[in-house]
């Protein structure tokens, strides 16, 4: 689960939606989630034009792109054939 939180104002805490990504992978089960996130990077430039947050997850050989403003995973999956690991079906 990807979440943002505000330590001072609880009403600003948000969870990112993984549904578009899971649908693309053919995994629309309600309780299915990506494995634990072990790294991420974010860029603020042109964040309205495309996803601007990239995450990597434990045991996965792909990186997933998110739209921070809309708090949702995009359908973009970054991968290379030489990256080792277990992929969700894609």
C-alpha positions in Angstrom: 0.0 0.0 0.0 1.3 3.5 -0.9 0.2 6.2 1.5 1.0 9.8 2.2 0.5 11.2 5.6 0.6 14.5 7.5 1.8 14.3 11.0 -0.2 17.3 12.1 -3.4 17.0 10.2 -4.9 13.5 10.0 -7.5 14.5 7.4 -4.7 14.9 4.8 -3.7 11.2 5.0 -4.3 9.4 1.8 -3.9 6.0 0.3 -2.9 5.6 -3.4 -5.2 3.5 -5.6 -3.6 0.4 -7.2 -6.7 -0.6 -9.1 -5.7 0.7 -12.6 -2.4 -1.2 -12.4 -4.0 -4.4 -11.1 -6.6 -4.3 -13.8 -3.9 -4.0 -16.5 -2.1 -7.0 -15.0 -5.4 -9.0 -14.9 -5.4 -9.1 -11.1 -8.6 -7.4 -10.1 -9.0 -9.3 -6.8 -10.1 -6.8 -4.1 -7.5 -7.7 -1.4 -4.6 -8.1 -3.8 -1.8 -5.6 -3.3 1.7 -5.0 -4.5 4.5 -6.3 -2.3 6.2 -3.9 0.2 7.7 -0.8 -1.4 11.5 -0.8 -1.0 12.4 2.3 -2.9 10.8 5.3 -4.7 11.7 8.5 -6.5 9.6 11.5 -7.4 9.9 14.5 -9.7 7.9 17.7 -9.6 8.4 18.9 -13.1 5.4 18.6 -15.4 3.6 16.4 -12.9 0.3 17.3 -14.5 1.4 15.7 -17.8 2.4 12.2 -16.7 3.1 10.0 -13.7 5.8 11.5 -11.5 6.4 8.9 -8.8 8.2 5.6 -9.5 8.3 2.7 -7.0 10.1 -0.6 -6.7 8.8 -3.4 -4.7 10.3 -6.4 -2.8 10.8 -9.4 -5.1 9.6 -7.5 -8.3 11.7 -7.0 -11.4 9.6 -4.0 -12.5 9.1 -0.4 -11.5 5.6 1.0 -11.2 4.7 4.6 -12.1 2.1 6.6 -10.1 0.4 9.9 -10.5 1.0 11.7 -7.2 -1.6 14.5 -7.7 -4.4 12.0 -8.4 -3.0 9.4 -5.9 -3.3 6.6 -8.3 -1.1 4.0 -10.1 -0.8 4.5 -13.8 -0.8 1.6 -16.3 2.9 2.2 -17.0 5.2 -0.5 -15.9 9.0 -0.1 -16.4 11.0 -3.3 -16.9 14.2 -4.6 -18.6 14.7 -8.1 -19.7 17.9 -8.4 -17.7 16.3 -7.4 -14.4 16.0 -10.4 -12.1 13.0 -11.1 -9.9 9.4 -12.2 -9.8 6.9 -10.2 -11.9 3.3 -9.8 -11.4 1.7 -11.1 -14.6 2.7 -8.6 -17.4 
